[in-house]
Amino acid sequence: MREADTVTKTGRGRRGRRVLVIGGGIAGLAAAHRLLAGSERGGPVHVTVLEADERLGGKLRTGEIAGARVDLGAESMLARRPEAVGLAREVGLGDRLQPPSTATASIWTRGALRPMPKGHVMGVPGTAEALEGVLSDEGLRRIRRDDHLPPTHLGEDTAVGRYVAARLGREVVDRLVEPLLGGVYAGDADLISMRSAVPQLFEEAGRHVSLTEAVRAIQERAAANQQTGPVFMGIEGGIGTLPGAVADAVRAKGGEILLGERATSLTTRDAVWRLGTESGRVFEADQVIVALPARAAASLLRTASPMASQELRRIEYASMALITMAFRKAEADLPEGSGFLVPPVDGHTIKAATFASRKWGWIAEQNPDLMVVRTSVGRYGDEKDLAREDNDLVDLSRQDLREATGLDAAPVAAHVTRWKDGLPQYPVGHAARVERIREHIAAVPGLAVCGAAYDGVGIPACIAGAYAAVDLLGGDTAALDELKADPVQSMHGGAGE
């Protein structure tokens, strides 16, 4: 086939920038939407989104169980940042935004379900009293020693678990910090970067001798800001409906979205980008946004930016599985609240359980006679259970649910969703690595990157990173500067259980 037959010039025959967005997850779709929204105010922009899969949305996905529509990936988004709820409203989902019906959760620790304590930042308390009932008396006494310890050097970065254990004792990490961080990253608290995962705490810890004093400073500032409204928000029909709504808006604004087009090569010459796909097609454009997971981005950028590619290859991922089960409500006498977290130190299989029908009113309304429950399995460094068959994961989840809650009924339906390499890990030094990646990318005109591997795994973080990437292509660094100054990833966590 002649080259003339295979080359697709996006926006051919029309004036304006031609931009390729590689990756149809929420970051790529948000980037495409911002590009086209910007073109309404400035010059024309012709946008083509390429997605390797036959489905858009990445880790945002809906499905059905026993006739009820549910999320099979992320189920909520941080609402005290404007990015995610703002995009949802822009694409027509404003009237479907819903807060959780209940925000009361528990932690299954030391043989019992105990109320999730308040007065902490990602499990790090402002006072020992905040963790009464969760920690042992010895664990509480260890926290009180924090005010009398000499300063602990933070350096450029440090691991959350190790730093907290040094200041407050191991029990705080094992019983609270670990399950909370695991819910966001499916990671290991002793490896996760404090600077990247809990930036507010990292900054305050550098200003105070006592870690509990740093937490109290964060709490005082939050109280002074008097933030109101729900911390998290869902969408009627599922968070997984957001990508489709954004895609519809992109198409309505003239954007093109192509599924089943896996990018395999990316080169630039004479200010023109050429992208080859597995199907044999070649696309030409003036600018490119790579919105792919780190490993796929590394492979694609090996020629265009070899140094960025090398850094991206070093980003590791955790795999996990979500087990969604539907029980007859009459047979599912569950404790109050939206679910519970599980500290890995107790040796159970599941890492969390969500009583989805109780947490989200829209699920309960679909079938009032059903109780939908989600459990999660797998975390970085502990993925052995993911080799089991689906039925085994359902059985193991039921065993843990029985032990934790007394639920002994058989589900009327069950579905296992596996997320292979689903969550990027943010080890110590992650922020510096991202800075190096962006420096290498900035040296290549017309190229930008975004996605969960950079600024946070939550939906608002992915969207904020996408907006910054779009603005960088236009020579505007303000959005990236703001993202660095006020990181989206926060004490409230992100897309996990």
MIPA-534962 format. One record per atom (N, C-alpha, C): x, y, z. Coordinates in steps of 0.02 Angstrom, whole numbers, plus 32768, in hexadecimal, padded with zeros to 4 digits. Layout:
N
XYZ ...
//
This chain:
497
802A7FC48000 800080008000 802C803E8000 801A806F7FD5 804280AC7FD1 803780D7800F 806C80FE8021 80678129805B 802B81588056 801D8171801B 7FE5819F8012 7FA3817F8026 7FA0813B8022 7F6281198034 7F5D810D807F 7F95811180A3 7F9480FE80EA 7F9881398119 7FAE81728101 7FB781AB812D 7F7581D08137 7F6381DA8176 7F2982028187 7F40824381A5 7F3282798184 7F4482BB819E 7F0782D881C2 7F0A82D98205 7ED182F0822B 7EC283388218 7E828345820B 7E6E838881F8 7E83839C81B2 7E91836B8187 7EA8837A8143 7E7583A7811F 7E8E83D980FE 7E64840580D7 7E46843E8100 7E56843F8142 7E3C8475816C 7E768497818F 7E6D84D7819E 7EA284FC81BF 7E9E84EF820A 7ED884F5822B 7ED984ED8274 7F0984B68289 7F1684B482CA 7F42848182E7 7F23843D82E0 7F4D840C82D4 7F3783C582D4 7F5883A48310 7F2E8389833D 7F48836B837B 7F3083238380 7F5F82F6838D 7F5082B1839C 7F5282A683E7 7F1F82878402 7F1E82728448 7F2082268448 7F54820B8466 7F5E81C28465 7F4981A684A9 7F10818484AA 7EF5816984E8 7EB0818484F6 7E80815684FD 7E3A816B8507 7E21815F854D 7E4E8162857F 7E38816385C4 7E1E81A885D7 7E0E81B38616 7DF281F48629 7E24822C861E 7E6582208625 7E9682558619 7E97826985CF 7E9A823885A3 7E9B8248855C 7E5B826A8545 7E228253855D 7DE38271854A 7DDC82B78565 7DF482C285A3 7DF2830585C0 7E1F83358598 7E59831C8582 7E868345855A 7E6483588518 7E45832884F7 7E22833684B8 7DEB836984C3 7DC6836284F9 7D8F83918506 7DA983D78512 7DE083DD8537 7DFC84208543 7E18843E8504 7E38841684DA 7E51842F849B 7E19844E8471 7DE2842B846D 7DAA84428443 7D86847C8463 7D81847D84A6 7D6284B684C7 7D8D84F484BD 7DCF84EB84BD 7DFC852484B1 7DF7853E846B 7DE98511843B 7DE5852683F5 7DA9855383E9 7D77854E8415 7D3D857A840D 7D4F85C2841E 7D8285CA8448 7D97860E845B 7DD186278430 7DFB85F98419 7E34860C83F1 7E2E85F183A9 7E6685DE838D 7E6685C48349 7E4D857C8347 7E3C8563830C 7E21851F8306 7E5584EA8318 7E3E84B58337 7E68847C8349 7E43843D8332 7E678412830F 7E4A83D482F5 7E67839A831F 7E3D83788343 7E5383478374 7E3E83018360 7E6E82D38364 7E60828C8359 7E7982658396 7E4D823E83B4 7E5E821383ED 7E6581CB83D4 7E9C81AC83E5 7EA7816683D2 7EA8813B8411 7E7F81078412 7E7C80D9844B 7E8880928433 7EB7806F8454 7EC9802C843E 7E917FFA844A 7E6B8003847F 7E357FD68491 7DF77FE48467 7DC67FB8846D 7D867FC4844C 7D567FE8847A 7D707FFF84B3 7D47802184E5 7D6D805D8500 7D4A8094850A 7D6880CF8528 7D6380CC8574 7D8A80F58596 7D8180FE85DD 7DB780E2860A 7DE380B885F0 7E18809D861B 7DFC807B8658 7E1080938694 7DFB807386D3 7DB5808986E9 7D9380B086C2 7D4E80C386D0 7D21809786A4 7CF9806E86C5 7CD2803D869E 7C93802A86C5 7C5C802586A2 7C1D800E86C0 7C0B7FC986A4 7BDF7FA786C7 7BC57F6786B0 7B847F5886D4 7B6C7F1C86CC 7B2E7F0886ED 7B387ECA8717 7B147EC6874E 7B127E8A8777 7ACB7E818790 7AAF7E488782 7A697E398794 7A3B7E70877C 7A497E8C8741 7A1F7EC08724 7A2C7F06873E 7A597F0E876D 7A687F508789 7AA87F6C876A 7AA57FAA8756 7AE07FCC873B 7B0F7FDF8774 7B4E7FD0876C 7B7F7FDD87A1 7BC17FF38782 7BEC801087AA 7C31801E8796 7C5A7FDF879F 7C857FD1876F 7CB37F998773 7CFB7FB1877B 7D037FF28781 7D448010878E 7D3B804487C4 7D59807F87BA 7D5280B587EB 7D0880C687F4 7CF480D58831 7CAD80E1883F 7C9F81288858 7CD3814E8867 7CC781928881 7D0281BF886F 7CF782008877 7D2B82308868 7D2B8267889C 7D66828188AA 7D6D82B688DB 7D4682F488C4 7D19830C88F0 7CED834388DC 7D05838688F4 7D3783888920 7D5083C88939 7D8983E3890F 7D8E83CA88D3 7DB783E7889E 7D8883F38863 7D9484258839 7D6484368804 7D69840C87C5 7DA083E787BB 7DAD83CA8779 7D7883968764 7D6D8364878E 7D41832C8779 7CF883408778 7CE0835F87AE 7C9A837387AF 7C8D83A9877A 7CBF83D3876F 7CB88407873B 7CB183E986F6 7CDB83B886E6 7CD6839886A5 7C948373869E 7C7E835286D3 7C3D832F86D0 7C05835F86C0 7C06839986DE 7BD283CB86D0 7BD783E58689 7C1483EF8671 7C1E840A862D 7C0383DA85F8 7C0483998606 7BEE836985D3 7BA7835085E1 7B828374860A 7B3B83668612 7B2883368649 7B5683278678 7B4682F886AD 7B39831A86F0 7B32835C86EF 7B2A8380872E 7AEF83688757 7AB683598736 7A7B8345875C 7A7F82FC8774 7AB482D88760 7ABC82938776 7AF3828B87AB 7B1382C287BD 7B4582BF87F2 7B2282B08835 7B3D827F8859 7B1F826C889A 7B56826088CE 7B4C827A890A 7B7B82698940 7B698224895B 7B968204897F 7B8581C4899E 7B4981CC89CE 7B1F819889D1 7AE6819A89FE 7AFC81978A47 7B3581788A52 7B5381758A95 7B9E817A8A8E 7BBD819F8ABB 7C0681A58ABA 7C2581828AF6 7BFD815C8B1A 7C1681398B55 7C3580F78B41 7C7480ED8B52 7C9780B08B41 7CB880928B7F 7CD080558B77 7CF080318BAF 7D3480188B99 7D587FFE8BCA 7D977FDB8BBB 7D957F988BE0 7DA47F638BBC 7DA37F208BD8 7DE87F118BF4 7DF07F1B8C34 7E337F158C51 7E307EF78C97 7E627ED28CA8 7E667EB08CE9 7E267E8A8CF9 7E0D7E668CC4 7DD67E378CCD 7D917E548CD0 7D887E958CC0 7D467EB38CC3 7D407EED8C92 7D027EFC8C7E 7CF57F388C57 7CF17F738C88 7D1B7FA48C7C 7D1D7FDE8CA8 7D10801D8C7F 7CEE804F8C9B 7CE0808C8C75 7D2180AC8C5C 7D2080C28C1E 7D5980E68C03 7D6381278C2B 7D9D81308C48 7DA8816D8C71 7DA981AC8C46 7D9B81E48C67 7DA182258C47 7DDD82488C65 7DEC82838C4C 7E2482A98C69 7E68828E8C55 7E6E82788C16 7EAF82608BFE 7EB982768BB5 7EF682738B9E 7F0782828B59 7F2682428B3C 7F0082208B12 7F1481E08AF5 7F2D81B08B2B 7F0781AE8B63 7F1781818B99 7F46819C8BCD 7F6481D68BC2 7F9381F58BF1 7F6B82238C1F 7F6982158C60 7F3D823B8C8D 7F5B827C8CA5 7F2F82AA8CB8 7F4682E78CD9 7F4F82DD8D23 7F2C82AD8D3F 7F33829B8D86 7F2B82508D8C 7F4582338DC1 7F3D81EC8DCD 7EF381DB8DD7 7ECE82088DF6 7E8881FB8E05 7E5F81EF8DC5 7E76820A8D8D 7E5182028D4E 7E4D81B98D39 7E7D81908D50 7E7F814A8D3A 7E6A811A8D72 7E4C81338DA6 7E3381068DDA 7DFF80D68DBD 7E0580978DD0 7DD880648DB6 7DF4803F8D7B 7E22805E8D57 7E42803E8D1E 7E8680228D32 7EAC80488D59 7EEE80328D6E 7EEB80168DB5 7F1D7FEE8DC6 7F247FD58E0A 7F3A800D8E38 7F3680018E7A 7F4C80338EAA 7F9780438EA0 7FBE80108E90 8005801B8E83 800F80468E45 7FE7803A8E11 7FEB80638DD4 7FDB80AB8DE2 7FA980B88E0D 7F9780FC8E1E 7FCE811E8E47 7FED80F88E74 802481158E9B 805E81278E6E 806A80FF8E3B 80A2810D8E0D 8096814E8DE7 8058815C8DD4 8049819B8DB2 805981D78DDE 804A81D08E1E 805482088E4D 809E82198E56 80CA81EB8E44 811281F98E49 812B82278E13 810382318DDF 811982598DA5 8130829F8DB8 810C82BE8DE7 811E83038DFB 816183088E1D 817B82CF8E34 81BA82D08E5A 81F582B58E31 81E982A28DF3 821E82878DC9 824582BF8DA7 828582B48D99 82AB82E68D72 829182E98D2A 82A2831D8D05 828B83238CBF 82A282E78C95 827782D48C65 828882A08C35 829282C18BF1 82CD82B68BD4 82DE82D88B95 82B382BD8B5B 829382EA8B37 826982D68AFE 829182CF8ABD 82C082FD8AB2 82E582FD8A73 82B983138A39 82CC82FF89FD 82A6831189C2 826582E989BD 826382B089DE 8228828589DC 8233824E8A10 81FF822C8A23 820581F58A51 81C881C78A4A 81CE81898A60 8196815A8A5C 816581688A94 812581698A83 80F181798AB4 80F5814A8AF0 80F281098AE2 80EF80D88B18 812B80DB8B46 816680E08B2A 81A280E08B54 81A7811F8B7E 819581578B61 819781968B87 816581968BC0 812781818BB1 80F381808BE4 8104814E8C1B 811E81148C08 813280E28C3A 816880FD8C68 819881238C4D 81CE813E8C75 81B481728CA7 818081968C94 816581CA8CC0 813081B08CEF 810281868CD5 80C781738CFC 80C281298D0C 80EF81018CF1 80EC80B98CFF 80D080928CC4 80E080528CC4 80CD80278C8C 8082801A8C89 8062801A8CC2 801B80068CC3 7FF080378C9C 800080788C9F 7FDB80A98C78 7FDE80998C2E 801980878C17 802280778BD0 7FFC80388BBE 800680038BE5 7FE87FC28BD4 7F9C7FC48BD7 7F807FE88C08 7F387FE58C14 7F10801A8BEF 7F3080518BD9 7F0980878BBB 7F2980A48B7C 7F6880B88B80 7F8880D78B46 7F8B80A68B0B 7FA080698B19 7FA680378AE4 7F6480298AC0 7F2D801A8AE3 7EEF800E8ABE 7ED4804B8A99 7EDE80878AB5 7EC680C38A93 7EEF80D08A54 7F3180CC8A58 7F5A80D68A1C 7F4E809E89EA 7F4480618A04 7F37802989D7 7EF7803289B0 7EC5805489CF 7E87806189AC 7E8F808F8971 7EC280BA8974 7ECE80E9893D 7EFE80CD8909 7F3580AF8920 7F6B809B88F2 7F72805088EA 7F5080288913 7F5E7FE08916 7FA97FD58920 7FC77FFF894B 800F7FFF8953 80267FED8999 80667FF789A5 80867FE689E4 809B80288A06 808080348A42 808D80748A64 80D780808A70 80FE804B8A77 814680538A85 816D80648A46 814C80668A0D 816C807889CE 815080B889B0 811280C989C1 80F0810189A1 810C814389B8 811581708989 813181B38995 810081DE89BC 811981FA89F2 80F182298A19 80E7826A89F2 811A827F89CF 811682BD89A9 80E182B88972 80DB827F8952 80AB8277891B 806682638933 806282368965 8022821B897A 7FFD824689AC 8022826689D9 800382908A0C 802982D28A0F 802782FA89DA 8051833689D6 804483698A0D 8005836F8A22 7FF7839F8A58 801D838B8A98 801D834B8AA7 803F83338AE3 808A833A8ADC 80A4832D8AA1 80EC83348A96 8103837C8AA2 80DC83AC8A88 80EF83F28A90 80EB84068ADA 80B683F38AFC 80AE84088B42 80E183E48B70 80EF83A58B60 811F83808B8A 816483A18B88 817483C28B50 81B483E48B4B 81B684248B74 817C843C8B8B 8179847A8BB1 8173846F8BFD 816684318C10 815A84228C57 818783EA8C6F 819983EC8CAE 81BF83B58CCC 819283788CD6 815683848CEE 8126834E8CFC 80FA83408CBF 80F183018CAF 80C682EE8C77 807D82FB8C88 806982EC8CC6 802382FA8CD9 801583458CD7 8047836E8CE7 803E83B68CE2 803483CB8C99 805783AB8C6B 804F83B98C23 800883A88C0D 7FED836F8C25 7FA9835C8C14 7F77838F8C2F 7F8283A58C6C 7F5483D68C89 7F5684188C62 7F90842A8C47 7F9584678C1F 7F6C84608BDF 7F6E84258BC0 7F4584198B84 7EFB841E8B95 7EE984008BCD 7EA284008BE2 7E8A84478BF2 7EB4846E8C11 7EA284B38C22 7E9884DD8BE2 7EC484D28BB2 7EBD84F78B73 7E7E84E28B4E 7E6F84A18B4F 7E3184898B2E 7DF484A68B50 7DF584AA8B93 7DBD84C68BB8 7DB485108BA7 7DEC85338B9F 7DE8857A8B8F 7DCC85868B49 7DDB85578B1B 7DC1855D8AD7 7D78854D8AD2 7D5D85298B04 7D1685198B09 7CFA84FD8AC8 7D1C84C98AAF 7D0284A78A74 7CC184838A85 7C90848A8A5B 7C50846A8A65 7C41843C8A2B 7C0C84148A33 7BFA83E789FE 7C1D83A48A05 7C09837389DD 7C26833089E2 7C6F832F89CD 7C95830289ED 7CDB82F889DA 7CDF82D38997 7CB482A1898F 7CB482798952 7C718281892E 7C73827188EE 7C36827488C5 7C3582388896 7BF9821E888A 7BEF81EA8858 7BC382058820 7BB381DA87F1 7B8781EC87BA 7B5181B787B4 7B1381CC87B1 7ADC819D87A6 7AE981768766 7AE88134876C 7AFA810A8733 7B4280F48734 7B6B81148760 7BB080FF8768 7BE281338750 7C1981388774 7C518162875F 7C68814D8719 7C5F810D8709 7C7380F386C8 7C4E8111868E 7C188138869B 7BF581598664 7C16819B8650 7C4581B3867A 7C6581F4866B 7C8D81F2862A 7CB781BE861D 7CDC81BF85DE 7CAF81C285A0 7C78819E85A1 7C4B819F8567 7C2D81E4855C 7C1B82068592 7BFF8249858C 7C33827A8572 7C7282748589 7CA782A08570 7CB382918526 7CB382518514 7CBE823E84CE 7C87825B84A1 7C49825884B8 7C1282758491 7C1C82C08487 7C3382E284BC 7C3F832A84B7 7C7883398487 7CAC830E8488 7CE48317845A 7CCC83108411 7CA582DD8405 7C8B82D383C0 7C5E830D83AB 7C35832583DB 7C07835C83CB 7C2D839C83B8 7C6A83A383D3 7C9383DD83C4 7CBF83D38386 7CB6839A8364 7CDB838D8327 7D178360832E 7D248347836B 7D5C831A8376 7D4E82D5835A 7D8382B1834A 7D7E826D832F 7D9A823C8363 7D778206836E 7D8E81D2839D 7D8F81908379 7DC981708378 7DD281318355 7DE480FA8387 7DBE80C48388 7DCB808C83B5 7DF180558390 7E13802B83B6 7E387FF48397 7E7580098370 7E908044837E 7ECB805E835C 7F048062838E 7F2C802E8392 7F64802C83C1 7FA2804E83A3 7FB9808383C4 7FF480A783AB 8032807E83B5 805C807A8382 809980528386 80D9807A8379 80D580B28358 811180DB834A 80FE81248349 812D814E835F 812281968361 816381B98351 816381E0831C 819E82058307 818B824B82F3 81BD827782F1 81B082BC82DB 81E782D282AC 81D382F8827A 82038314824A 81E48351822A 820C83878228 81F683C68209 81B483DD8228 81B083D8826B 817683EF8292 813683C98283 813C838D8266 810283638258 810B8321827D 80D9830E82A2 80DA82CE82C6 80BA8297829B 80DA825D829C 80BE82238278 80B581EA82AB 807881D182AE 8069819B82DC 8050815F82B5 8071812682C0 805B80E8829F 803480BD82CF 8004809782B6 7FDB806C82E0 7FE3802382CA 7FCC7FF782F5 7FD17FAF82E8 7FAB7F9B82AA 7F787FC08298 7F4F7FB0825E 7F717FC5821D 7FAA7FE98221 7FCD7FFF81E5 7FBF804681D1 7F93806881F5 7F8380AD81E4 7FBA80DB8200 7FC3811481DF 7FF2814781F6 7FCC818981FA 7FD381AA8234 7FB181EA823F 7FE582208244 7FD6825A8228 80028294822C 7FDF82CB8253 800682F0827B 7FEA832682A3 8020835882B4 800B839182CE 803A83C582E4 804F83BB832C 8023839F8355 80318394839B 8015835183B2 8031833783E8 801C82F68402 801982F8844E 7FE482DC8469 7FDE82D184B1 7FDC828684BD 800C826D84E4 800E822684F4 7FEE821C8538 7FB281FE8538 7F8C81F28575 7F8681A88582 7FBF81878589 7FC2813E8590 7FE1812C85D4 7FD580EE85EC 7FFA80D68626 804580DA8619 806C80DC864F 80B480EA8649 80D880BB861A 80CB807A861F 80F0804A85F5 80DF805285AB 80A0805D859C 808D80688556 80A980A9853D 80A980DD8567 80C6811D8553 811081168548 813280F08573 817A80E6856B 818A80C58528 816380948515 816E807284D6 816480A1849A 813080C9849E 812080F68466 8152812F8460 816E81458498 819B817F8498 81E5816D8491 81F3812D8483 823A81178482 8263813C844E 824581538418 8269817983E4 826281C483EE 822581DB83FC 821982228403 823A82408440 823C821B8478 825C823584B5 827981FA84DB 82B481E384C7 82D281A784E7 82DB81AE8533 82EE81E9854B 82FA81F28592 82B881EF85B9 8284820D859F 8242820785C0 822B81BF85C0 8238819C8589 822681558584 8248812C85BA 8287813985C6 82AB811485FA 828E8120863F 827C815E864E 825E816D868E 821A814C8695 81F2814D8661 81AF81308663 81B280E5866F 81E480C48653 81EA807C865C 81F5806886A5 820C809686CD 821B80868713 81DD808C8740 81A680A68726 816980AB874D 814780678750 813B804F878C 811D800D8795 80D2801387A2 80B07FDB8799 80677FDA87A1 80517FA287CE 80187FAA87EE 7FF87F758815 7FBB7F5C87F1 7FAE7F1B87F6 7F727EFD87DA 7F407EEE8812 7F027EEC8801 7ECE7EDE8832 7E917EC1880F 7E637EA98837 7E237E90881D 7DEB7EAB8849 7DB37EBA8828 7D767ECE884B 7D437E968845 7D287E80887C 7CF67E4B887C 7CB37E6B888F 7C857E6C885F 7C447E8B8869 7C107E548872 7BEB7E5588A9 7BBA7E2188B7 7B767E4188C7 7B417E2088B0 7AFD7E3688BE 7ADB7E0288EB 7AC37E178925 7AA07DEC8954 7A577E018958 7A2C7DD2896B 79E87DE5897B 79EA7E0E89BB 79CC7E4989B9 79D17E7789F1 79B67E588A31 79827E2F8A2A 79647E108A65 79957DE08A87 79C77DC88A63 79F87D998A7E 7A3A7DBA8A90 7A3F7DFC8A83 7A7F7E1F8A8D 7A787E518AC6 7A7E7E388B03 7A7A7E628B3E 7AC07E7D8B4D 7AD17EB58B2E 7B147ED18B34 7B167F088B69 7B507F148B86 7B577F4B8BB6 7B487F8E8B95 7B3C7FC08BBE 7B3080038BA4 7B6F801D8B81 7B64804F8B56 7B9C806F8B35 7BA5805A8AED 7BD880768ACE 7BE5806C8A86 7C1580338A78 7C3380168AAD 7C637FE08AA2 7C9C7FE48AD3 7CD37FC28AC3 7D0C7FC28AF2 7D4D7FB58ACD 7D837FCD8AEB 7DC77FBF8AD4 7DE57F878AFD 7E187F668AE1 7E377F2C8B01 7E837F358B04 7EA17F3B8B3E 7EEA7F3F8B42 7F0A7EFE8B2B 7F3A7F018AFE 7F5C7EC38AE7 7F7D7E9C8B1F 7F907EBF8B55 7FB37E9E8B8C 7F8A7E668BAB 7F477E688BA4 7F1D7E348BC1 7F197DF58B96 7F357DF68B5A 7F3B7DBA8B31 7EFC7DA58B0C 7ECC7DD08B04 7E907DBF8ADE 7E9C7DC78A93 7E707DAB8A6B 7E777DAF8A22 7E607DF38A07 7E247E088A1B 7E0A7E478A00 7E2E7E828A21 7E327EB989FC 7E517EF68A15 7E1D7F2A8A28 7DE07F218A0D 7DAA7F508A1C 7D687F318A06 7D327F4A8A23 7CEF7F368A0E 7CC37F748A0D 7C9C7F7B89D8 7C6D7FB389D2 7C277F9889CC 7BFA7FB089F6 7BB37F9F89F1 7B947FD089BF 7B9C7FBF897F 7B8E7FF0894A 7B4680078949 7B177FD98956 7AD07FED8955 7AC0801E898D 7AE5801989C4 7AD9804789FB 7AFF808989EF 7B38808589CF 7B6180C189C4 7B4480EE898E 7B2880CF895A 7B0F80F68921 7AC480EB8919 7A9E81208923 7A55811B891F 7A3D810388DB 7A60811688A7 7A4A81038863 7A4E80B88857 7A7C80958879 7A7F804C8872 7A44802D8896 7A36804488D3 79FE802A88F9 79BB803588D5 79B4806D88B4 7975807C8892 7968804F8857 799E80358837 7994800987FD 79707FC98810 79847FAD884A 79647F708863 79687F7088AF 79337F8788D0 79337F8C8919 793B7F49893C 79307F128918 79357ED08936 797C7EB38934 79AB7ED98915 79F07EC18910 7A1E7EE8893F 7A537EC78955 7A8A7EE88977 7AC97ED88950 7AE57F0B892F 7B237F038908 7B5E7F138935 7B8E7EE58937 7BCA7EEC8960 7C087EE38934 7C397F0F893E 7C797F0A891A 7CB17EFB894B 7CDD7ECE8937 7D1B7EC4895D 7D567ECD892E 7D907EDD894A 7DCC7EE48921 7E027EB5893B 7E297E9B890C 7E5E7E6A891B 7E9D7E7F88F5 7ED77E798916 7F167E8688F4 7F327ECB8904 7F737ECE890B 7F977F0D8916 7FDF7F028901 80057F3888FA 804A7F3388E5 80717F068915 80947ED488F9 80BB7EA68921 80927E6E8940 80517E6E8934 80257E398950 7FEE7E2A891D 80027E0B88E6 7FD37DFE88B0 7FC87DB488A4 7FDC7D8A88D4 7FD77D4188CA 7F8F7D2A88C1 7F607D4B88E4 7F1A7D3588DE 7EFD7D448899 7F1C7D728874 7F027D848832 7F0B7D4B8800 7F347D198811 7F3D7CE087E5 7F037CAE87EB 7ED87CB8881C 7EA07C8A8827 7E6A7C9487F3 7E407C6187EB 7E067C6687BE 7DD37C9687DB 7DA77CAE87B0 7D737CDD87C6 7D497CC087FF 7D347C8287F9 7D0A7C63882C 7D2E7C60886F 7D707C54886D 7D967C5288AB 7D987C9788CD 7D9F7CCC88A4 7DA07D0F88C1 7D5D7D2088E0 7D277D0A88C0 7CE47D1588DD 7CDF7CF08920 7CF57CB18921 7CF17C89895F 7D1A7CA78997 7D577CBE8987 7D827CDC89B9 7D647D1E89D4 7D457D4489A7 7D247D8189BC 7CEA7D7289EA 7CC37D3F89D9 7C8B7D2C8A04 7CA27D148A48 7CDA7CF08A4B 7CF47CDA8A8B 7D067D158AB8 7D297D468A9B 7D3B7D818AC2 7CFE7DA98AD7 7CCE7DB18AAA 7C917DD58ABB 7C6C7DB28AF3 7C6B7D6F8AF1 7C497D498B26 7C6B7D558B69 7CAE7D538B69 7CD27D5D8BA7 7CCB7DA48BC2 7CCA7DD48B95 7CC77E1B8BAA 7C817E318BBD 7C4F7E1A8B98 7C0B7E358BA0 7BD67E028BB3 7BE67DC28BAB 7BB47D8E8BB7 7B8B7D7D8B7A 7B977D9E8B41 7B727D918B04 7B817D4A8AEC 7B4D7D208AEB 7B577CDA8AD9 7B2E7CC58A9D 7B0F7CF58A7B 7AE47CE58A42 7B0F7CDA8A03 7AF37CB689D4 7B137CAD8992 7AFD7CE58964 7B2A7D03893F 7B167D378910 7AEB7D1C88D7 7ABD7D4588BF 7A957D308885 7ABC7D3B8844 7AF17D658848 7B1C7D71880E 7B5E7D8D8827 7B937D7F8802 7BD57D998814 7BFC7DA787D4 7C277DDA87D8 7C507DED879E 7C957E0287B7 7CCA7DE88798 7D0E7DF987A9 7D2C7E248771 7D447E5E8783 7D657E8B8754 7DAF7E8F8767 7DDA7E7C8739 7E227E7C8747 7E437EBA8726 7E687EDD874E 7E8C7F188736 7ED77F098738 7EF07EEB8702 7F377EDC86FC 7F5E7F1D86F6 7F907F268720 7FB87F648720 7F897FA18722 7F5A7F9F8751 7F277FD38752 7F3B80148772 7F68801187A4 7F78804E87CA 7FC4805A87CC 7FDA809487B3 802280A487B7 803780AF87FF 8074809C880F 808F80A48852 80B880E48857 80B28105888F 80D58144889B 8109813A88D2 8142811B88C3 8175811088F6 819A81518907 81C5814D8939 81EF8187894B 8215819D890D 821481DE88FF 823581F988C4 820981FF8888 81C881ED888F 819C81F08855 819482368839 818C82678865 818282AC884E 81BF82C48826 81FB82B2883D 823782C58818 823A82A287D5 8224826487D2 822282408792 81F282628761 81B882748779 81878296874E 81A482D88735 81C782FB8760 81E6833A874B 8219832E8713 824082F98719 827182E986E4 824E82D686A4 821982AF86A9 81F3829C866D 81DA82DA8649 81BD8307866E 81A18344864F 81D8836F8631 821283718650 824A83978633 825F837985F0 8263833785ED 8275831785AD 823F83228578 8201831D858C 81CA8328855D 81C883708544 81D6839F8571 81D483E6855F 820983F7852A 823D83CE8527 827283DB84F5 825D83C684AF 822383A684A9 820A838F8468 81CD83BA8456 81D383E88427 819A84148417 815D83EC83FF 812384018417 80E583E38400 80D383A28422 80F28393845B 80E58354847E 80D3836284C7 80A2833D84E2 808F83428528 807682FE853F 807782F48581 806082B4859E 803082C285D8 8005829285E6 7FD88297861F 7FBE82528631 7FA0824B866C 7F85820B8681 7F9281FF86CB 7F7D81C586E3 7F8281B5872A 7FCA81AB8742 7FF981A28714 803E81958728 806281D38742 8044820E873C 8069824B8749 805482708789 80178287878C 800382B787C0 7FD1829C87F3 7FBC825E87ED 7F8B8243881B 7F60821087F7 7F4981DD881C 7F2381A787FD 7ED881B587FC 7EC281E88820 7E7B81F88821 7E64821987E1 7E22821987D7 7E058237879A 7E1482818794 7E0B82AA87C9 7E1D82F187C2 7E6682FC87B0 7E9382D387CC 7EDA82DA87BC 7EE782CC8773 7EC882988758 7ED182888711 7EB882BF86E4 7E7F82DC86F7 7E62831386CF 7E8E835286D4 7EA483628711 7ED0839C8719 7F10839586F1 7F2D835986F2 7F69834D86CA 7F5D83538680 7F22833E866A 7F1083448623 7F0A838D860F 7EEA83B5863A 7EE383FC862B 7F27841E8628 7F54840B8656 7F9784298656 7FBC84178616 7FB483D885FE 7FD583C285C1 7FBD83EB8585 7F7C83F68581 7F60841E854A 7F7C8465854B 7F7D84838586 7F9584C8858C 7FDF84CD857B 80068499858E 804D849A857E 8059849A8533 802F8477850E 8036847884C5 802B84BE84A9 800484E584CC 7FF9852B84B7 802A855C84D6 805D854184FA 8090856C8517 807D858A855A 804685728578 802E858D85B8 803F855C85F0 806A8572861F 807F85468656 805785508695 8026857D8695 8002858F86D2 7FE0855386F2 7FBF852986CA 7F9B84F086E6 7FCB84BE8706 800484B386E7 803584858704 805384A28743 806184E48743 807C8504877E 804B84FE87B9 800B850887AA 7FD7850287DE 7FD284BA87F7 7FD8848A87CA 7FD5844487DD 800E8431880B 8049844D87FF 80828440882A 80798462886E 805E849E886E 805684C388AC 801D84A788D7 7FEA848C88B7 7FAF847288DB 7F9D842E88BE 7FC383FA88D0 7FB883B888B3 7F71839F88BF 7F55837D888D 7F1183658893 7F0D832A88C2 7F3E82FD88BD 7F3D82C288E8 7F4282DB8930 7F1482C5895A 7F1082E3899D 7EFF82AF89D1 7EF382C68A0C 7EE3829A8A44 7EA582718A36 7E7A82888A09 7E3B826689FC 7E42822B89CE 7E7B822589AD 7E8481EB8982 7E6A81F5893C 7E6181BD8917 7E5081C288D0 7E1F818E88BA 7E3181658887 7E01813C8865 7DF780F88883 7E1B80E688B6 7E1580A488D1 7DDB809B8900 7DD5805F891C 7D9F8051894C 7DA5807F8988 
//
